[in-house]
């Protein structure tokens, strides 16, 4: 059959003419804005971890002071220099370290989730490109069949076996097939351009992946679900930080004072000071309310996402089973109509069948072959969408 030959030719493509989905994903990821977003998130998490590991709640401060003039004896001055260290509250540092660790893991899961979303786009484009290639191959096969038929009709017209009108009809069908082939080639070129813009690769994709069992359940390691769970854990850690930071950081100050008297005598002293801010409801309630609100949103989002992913997986599983059934039906239909067209072609050659009936049979067989090609690509896309619903990267 024409389609089978085209598919065999496609399957014989060497590795250097196609690129795997995994390699295409790596190339597309390097070009994507999402990669820059993920990198920024990871750098932010590393900065938060560095700040949480610091010995001080905030950077130390230098204090400088000078007193003279009114309220002091004539010629008397005071100079003071000191350092102030903000201290961690009990439990505050460990809470921030935990929050920083959760933020780091959240950034890592976000990278996987963004890669999965990009993989979904790649899978859609790759199988769309495979469909366009199959349509072009089918159009070329149909054009070849009609070219042979037109040549045979012209020979029989010259021999006086057929009327000139038959040659015109065969030629018209050939021209129509050539137009369809040009249109299919144009659509394939546009699809390749979109693929190149996404991946930066000139090679066509090899979208086939190892088949996943149809009975697989939703995995807790699904990147989108893992991201939601990390966001939930990070929200809990943020609430813990707020609850362990009910007041501003206390400050320990060490200062050196020099008092200069009018007689050029000086007195030096060393002082230690501890500043303990109070925690008030005006300060604490808005911060805690915001943290609790973010936690509630994260909990609800995680629950809804789990339900959505479960529903999407069941939908993809059902679509895959239906696509397999339709593929088998289209394959059998195409084989029957192709065999019928072959029988009618022999009848036409023997002079037992009129040309219009043969053309109708060839057109019907071609449509069936095209439907089979579309269903083959649809089955591949259904498998890819099922793997996407499972959260599997190429």
Buried (B, 14 or more C-beta within 10 A) or exposed (E): BBBBEBBEEBEEEEEEEBBBBBBBBBBBBEBBEBBEEBEEBBEEBBEBBEBBEEEBBBEEEEBEEEBEEEEEEEEBBBBBBBEBBBBBBEEBBBBBBBBBBBBBBBBBBBBBBBBBBBBBBBBBBBBBBBBBBBBBBBBBBBBBBBBEBBEBBBEBBEEEEBEEEBBEBBBEBBEBBBEBBEEBBEBBEEBBEEBEEBBEBEBBBBBBBEEBEEEBEBBEEBBBBBBBBBBBBBBBBBBBBBBBBBBBBBBBBBBEBBBBEEEEEEEEEEEEEEEEEEEEEEBBEEBBEEBBEBBEEBBEBBEEBBEEBBEBBEEBBEBBEEBBEBBEEBBEBBBEBBEBBBEBBEBBEEEEBEBEEBBEBBBBBBBBBBBBBBBBBBBBBBBBBBBBBBBBBB
